[in-house]
Amino acid sequence: MWVILSGIEGNLAAYEAVMADIKRQRYVDALYILGDLVGPTKESEQLVERVKSPRRGELEPMICKGWWEEQCLNLHGLGPSGDSPELLAKYGGDAVKMLWDCVSRSTVQWLRSLDFGFFELDCLLIHGSSLGVSDELTPETAPVQMLDRLSRMQANNLFCGRSGLTFQYQLQGGSVMSEITTLDSKISPQTVTVSPRQVIGVGNVGRIPGQATYTLYNPNNNQVEFKTVYYGNKKGFQGDESK
């Protein structure tokens, strides 16, 4: 059984609630955190130290970069952009200052070392998609776009966390016909057979106060289960849906 998290966003209480719930699961073999570990919160440094030092009986998480990690790298001149126009446009100047103040330079260097994503068996585990961390896949995303993101890495299952939603988007088997026309000639159409594939939104741990969502996946039978954990004033947990 794999446990897949995303979007902790510096929320230490939410992470502790999820870790307590994970201990109730049986036969957990791997723990993945698909980006957005940190955020513009004062607990980000404490959370990073907590994640880097698992407690007795806890798995060491495999962590990849997310949107917030990329913003940190950009702010420190270590990312693909020299500044953070996307962060400024979406959250404003206060969030930029908060992120700068709450995530230290040494932590940013550690974030820089994280993987872009993971490919295990026939599964791609990544924050956004094979296109980038900002690519947001949702239940409303067009099938052709979903197929493109899967095909780029030849994956049958794509797990992503950018949207913060829990969803299971299944593509049935079929075929896709493509045709290329150049200035000189038209190349004969090519037909590609597509096997059944799926994209899974793994939820968000820290964005909604008091409520965390994450995903369980069994690679042996391809079963997906979404979990919701309530903490704080509404403690408890429940299974959302099994597929």
N, C-alpha and C positions, 0 to 999 in steps of 0.2 A: 504494500500500500504506500502511495506517495501522498504527502501533505504539501499543498501548494498555496502559498500566501503571496499577497502583493499589497502595496499601498499602506504600509504601517505609518508612514509620514510622521515619524517621531513620537507616536502615541504609545508610550511605554505601558500604560494601564491596559490598553487594548491588546498589546502583544502578550502580556502576562496572562490575560484572560484566555487567549487562544492557546497558549502553551499549556495551560491547565486543562483545557478541553482536549488537546491532542493526547495528553497522558491517558485519557479515557479510551482512546482508540487502540485497537489491537494490531499487532504485526505491522507497525509503521517502519518502512525501510529507508525512506529518504524524505528530507525536508527542503523545499525550495522556496526562496523568497525572490519573487520576480520584480525587483525594483521598487523605487519609492520607499526605501527604508527610512530615509531622513526626510525632514520637512522644516518649515520655518517655525519650529517649536523649541523651547528651552530644554526639552528632554531628549533632543536628538543625540547629543553626545553620550548621555547615559544609556540610551537605547543601543547605540553602536557597541558600547562596551559590553552590554548584556548579551547581545547577539554573538559577539566575538568570543565570549566565554560561556559556553553552554553549561548548565548545571548537571549534576549527576543524573544519569538516566535520560538526558536529552540528546537528540541527534545534533551534529554540527550542521548548520544550514548551508546550503549552496546558494549563493546570492549573485544576482546579476544587476547591471545598471538599469535605472529607470529614468523617468522624466526629471524628478527632483535632483537626482545625482548629476545628470547632465547640466542642470542649471548651476549647481555648485561648481562644477568644473569650469563652466563658462565664466562665472564670476571671478574665479582665480586665474583666468587666462590659460586653463589647461584643457579646455573643450574645443569643439569644432567651431565655436563662435567666440569672438573676443569679448563680447558682452552678453547680456541676457534680455534681448528685446521681447522674446516670447513670454518670459516671466513677468517683465514689466507691464506688457500689454494685458496680461491675464489677471494679475493680482495687484499691480501697482507698486509704487516705490517703497511703501512700508514693508511689504513682503520681501523685497530685494534686500533691504537693510536687515530684516529679521533673519533671513537665511544666512547672510554674511556673518552676523553676530553669533548665530547658534551652532554653526558647523565650523570647527577649527580647521586650520590649514593641514594639520597632521591627519585629520579624518578625511579631508578632501584627497590627500595623497593615497590613502587606503581605498577610497571610493574609486579612484583612478585605476586601481589594479583589478577591479571586478570585471567579470566576463560580460559580454554583450548579451549572451543567452546560453542555453544548453540544448544539446541534441542527444536524447537518450532513446534507445530502441528506434521507434518510428515517430517520436514525439519531439516537437520543438517547444521549448519553454522559454518565454521571452516577455519583456514588459509591454512593448507596443506590437511590433511585428517584425518580419524579416526586412522591412523597409526602413525602420527606425523607431526610436523610443516614443516619438510623438504621434505615431500612426495609431489611431484609435479605432478598434474594431468593435462593432456593436451588433445586436440582432437585426438592425436595419441596414447593415452593410450589404452591398450588392453581391450576389453569388460569384460573379466573375472576379470581383476584387478579392473575395475570400480565397478563391481558387488560386489566384496569382500569388497571394502571400504564402500559401501552402506549397505551391510548386517551386518557389524560389529556393527552398531548402529540401524539396522532395520529402516533405513530412505528411503523414496521414492524420496526425493530431497536433493542433497548435494551441498551446495554453498561453493566454495573455492577460494582462492586468490593467492596461491603460485606462479603460473605460470605468473601472471600478464596479462593473456589473457582474452578476453571475448569470451565465447563459450557456446553452449547448446548441451550437449551430451546425446542423448536419447537411452535408452535400452528398446527394445520392449519386450512384454510378451513372455514367453517360459518356458523351463525347463532345468535344469542342472543335469547331472548324475554323481555321485561320487562313487568311489570304493576304499576301503582300504585293503591292503594286509600286514599281519603281518608275523613274522617268523613261527607262529603256523598254521595260517589258512588265508583264504580269506573271508572277510565279504561281504555279498550280496550287490550288487549295490543299492544305494539309489537315488531316483529322487526327486528333489526339484522344485516345480513350482515357476516361477519368474513373478511377476507382472511388468507392465511398470514403469520404474524409470528414473531419469535423474540426471546428474551432470552439474552444471553451474559454469563456470569460471566468476568471477564478475568484472574482469578488474583490473586496477592499477591507482591510483590517482596521485602519485608523481614522478614516475620513469622517464617519458618522459617530458622534459621541455616544457611548453606551451600547453600540452595536457593531460587531465585527463579523465579516463573512469570509469564508475560505473554502477550499476545495480538497476533496479526497479523490484519488484516482487509483484504480487497480489495473495495472498494465497487463495482467494475466487474462482478464475478461473484458477489458475496455469499459469498465463501469465507472461512472462519474457520480459523485455525491456532493452536494453543496451543504455547508454547515453555517449556521448563524449562532453567534455567541453574544449573549447580553451580559453586560457587566456594569458595575456601579450600582445605581438604584434599581436596575432591572436585571438582576443576575439570573443566569440560566443558560441553557443551550438547546438547540434543536436541529434536526436535519431538515433542510429545505426540500430537497428532491433527489431521488436516485434515478439514474438513467441506465 
